Amino acid sequence: MTQSFYVSPEQLMKDRADFARKGIARGRSVVVLSCAEGIALVAENPSPSLHKVGEIYDRIAFAAVGKYNEFESLRQAGVRYADLRGYAYDREDVTARGLASVYTQSLGAVFTTEGKPFEVELAVVEVGATPEADRLFRLLFDGSISDQRGFVVMGGAAETIGGTLATRHDPDAGFAGAVTTAVDALRRSGGDGEDETTPRELPAAQLEVAVLDRDPMTLRGSPRAFRRLSTDECAALLAGPGN
């Protein structure tokens, strides 16, 4: 009869956390910025169809880095949760805070009970009537959650990009200024998480950009705030005056 090796709970949790962090660090970064016109979501993503940012509900969006199949399953579960809650109660009852709480429970359960943790990092954001009312939540692979102010950065180069945005983020800027700031921060970090002294090329074709409009009813006559920018729209925005 064979006897299994003993591994302490502390060591097991540490090994799982290290495993998840390594997987996430290989992912290309995502930046979420609050600005005057709403919330901008910018991801380095050359794929035209495998999205890293997406819509959850009227004023709520989702962004992720890590393994696509894992965060896509979480995104779909979030859409189902939001639709059911909005149908059973009221659309106003669907909030980023409620969705983030559901995600933390799922991520925490997988991390502690399953054989392999999710290799994902998530952001759940909700645009408010003013920049101060925006809600930005960052969720880690183990179910940890933090309420961010102004911006969220995820992925391998998060520390470098976060340092850049700490000095350059302007909450009073429009979408053009916010996206330009996010792309400039991405260019100043290596795609694999390594620092770069010289900004690298990052054309619009390698970017995924979406926004949450602060006043979609006035702009489009719809409560749905999420809007995805095409490659041409992104290129035109980055090539605007002063860029």
Secondary structure, DSSP 8 states (H G I E B T S, - for coil): --------HHHHHHHHHHHHHHHHHTS--EEEEEETTEEEEEEE---SSS-SEEEEETTEEEEEEE-HHHHHHHHHHHHHHHHHHHHHS-GGG--HHHHHHHHHHHHHHHHHHSSS---EEEEEEE--SSGGG-EEEEE-TTS-EEEESSEEEESTTHHHHHHHHHHH--TT--HHHHHHHHHHHHHTB-TTS-B-SS-----GGGEEEEEEES-HHHHHSSS--EEE--HHHHHHHHTSTT-
